[in-house]
Amino acid sequence: MPENLTVIAHLRAKPGREMALRDALTALIEPTLREPGCIAYDLHVAVDDAASFHFYEVWRGPEEHAANLERPHLRGFLAQADDLLDGDIRVHLLRLLAPAQKG
């Protein structure tokens, strides 16, 4: 069975564009969760920096993640990224080494 792909994406809002970026990122959640292979797609904001957003994503594999990047909702977001983002999107592709166990 192939390993899931974990993706951590960091996006930084331009000064004064924090709420606009937040709204644009929030709008990506519902259509992305409907994508085949999407297990988790969680949006976070830094506790001490309202301009610093992070997606925590889990995909069945890299093919499903790559296919999502070509979907209209992601293409639409990327088309407005220059107006919203301060710098590039930083993406880290990871594989789970040891699951957390509670108890």
N, C-alpha and C positions, 0 to 999 in steps of 0.2 A: 504494500500500500504506500503510495507516495506521501511524503511529508507535507504538511501544511506550510504555506508561506506567510510569515508575519511581516507586515510593512509598517514602518514608523515614518510618517511624513511631517516635516516641520515647515510651517508657513508663517511669515511675519507680515503684519499689516503695515502699510504706509501710515505715517502720522495722520491722524484724523480720519482714517478709513477703517478703524477697528470694527465698528458695528456693521459696516457694509461687507467687510470680509466675513465676519461672523455669520451674517445672513446668507451670503453666497455659499459658505461651507455647509451650513445647516441644510440648505436646499439640496445638497448632494446626497444626504444620508438616505432618504427614502428610496430613490431610484437605485442607488448602489446596493442597498440591502436586498433588492429584488433580483440582482444579477446572479446568474448561475455561479456557484463556487464561492460566493461571499458568505463567510461565517460570522464575521464581526466587522463593524465599521464605526468606531467610536471617536467622537470629536472631543478634544480637551483644550482648555486654555490654561496657560501658566497662572499659578496662584499669585505671583508677584509681577506679572507683565501681561496686561490685557491685549497686547498686540501680538503675542506669541501663541500660535495655535498648533495643535498636534493631532494627527489622525493616528489611531491604533487600529490596524486592519489585520484580519486573518482571512486568508484565501485557501481554497483547496489546493491550489498550485499556481505556479507562475503564469500559466496560459490563461487562466481565468482572470488574474490580475491584469495582464496585458490587454485582454479583450475589453475589460472595463474602461481602460484608458482611451479606447476608441469610441466609446458610446457618446451619444449626443449631449447628455448632461455634463460629462467631463469636458468635452470639446467646448461647450458653451462657457463653462467656467474658465478654461484656459484662455479663451478669447478675451475675457475681461481682466485677466491676471495682471497685466501691466498697470492697470488703473488701481489695483487693490494691494498688490504685493510689494514689499520692500525687500528686494533681492529675489533669489531663486528659491524654488521649492527644494528642500533637502529631503531626500528619500533614502531610507536604509531598508534593505531587504535582509530578513533574518530567518533562521530556522531554530526551532525550539530545541534546546539541549536537555533541559530537565524541567518537567512540569512541577509547579508548586503543589504541595500536598498539605492539606490542613488536617490537623487532628492529632 
